[in-house]
């Protein structure tokens, strides 16, 4: 499905309006990660400690 988020958005952590086919979400205080149905991961928000660097992650298998 689609994702929605509420709360503070000072680092863009709620910018999930374009996310589609999301089956799971994990969130911190300044970042959000989404798992898509195809196993790929999307991320938004602060990447101060690399927490949103999902580039190159292989698709996760369920």
C-alpha distance (Angstrom), angle and dihedral (degrees) to the residues before:
residue distance angle dihedral
X1 . . .
X2 3.73 . .
X3 3.77 127.4 .
X4 3.78 130.2 -131.4
X5 3.78 130.4 -177.1
X6 3.79 138.6 -166.2
X7 3.78 134.5 -169.2
X8 3.76 134.9 54.3
X9 3.78 115.0 -5.4
X10 3.80 101.7 -174.6
X11 3.81 91.9 128.8
X12 3.83 97.3 33.5
X13 3.81 92.2 -99.9
X14 3.81 91.4 142.2
X15 3.82 95.5 51.1
X16 3.81 95.5 112.9
X17 3.82 100.1 117.9
X18 3.84 92.7 113.9
X19 3.81 95.6 47.1
X20 3.84 113.7 116.6
X21 3.81 135.7 -179.4
X22 3.82 91.9 23.1
X23 3.82 115.2 168.3
X24 3.83 100.4 171.4
X25 3.80 138.8 15.9
X26 3.80 134.0 -159.3
X27 3.78 121.1 -171.9
X28 3.75 139.9 -174.4
X29 3.76 128.9 -172.7
X30 3.83 93.5 -83.2
X31 3.83 105.9 17.3
X32 3.81 141.2 48.7
X33 3.81 129.7 -156.8
X34 3.79 125.3 -163.8
X35 3.80 129.9 -164.3
X36 3.79 113.8 -146.9
X37 3.79 124.7 -147.8
X38 3.82 90.0 -107.6
X39 3.82 91.0 57.8
X40 3.80 96.7 -105.2
X41 3.79 120.3 130.4
X42 3.81 128.5 -135.8
X43 3.79 126.2 -166.9
X44 3.78 139.3 -171.4
X45 3.78 137.7 177.5
X46 3.78 133.1 42.5
X47 3.80 116.2 3.5
X48 3.80 94.1 -176.0
X49 3.81 92.1 130.8
X50 3.81 98.9 26.5
X51 3.79 93.3 -94.8
X52 3.82 92.3 135.9
X53 3.80 97.3 42.9
X54 3.80 98.4 111.6
X55 3.80 94.1 143.2
X56 3.77 109.1 130.1
X57 3.80 95.8 16.1
X58 3.80 108.7 142.6
X59 3.81 115.2 -124.4
X60 3.79 111.9 -85.2
X61 3.81 117.0 -120.4
X62 3.77 121.2 -136.1
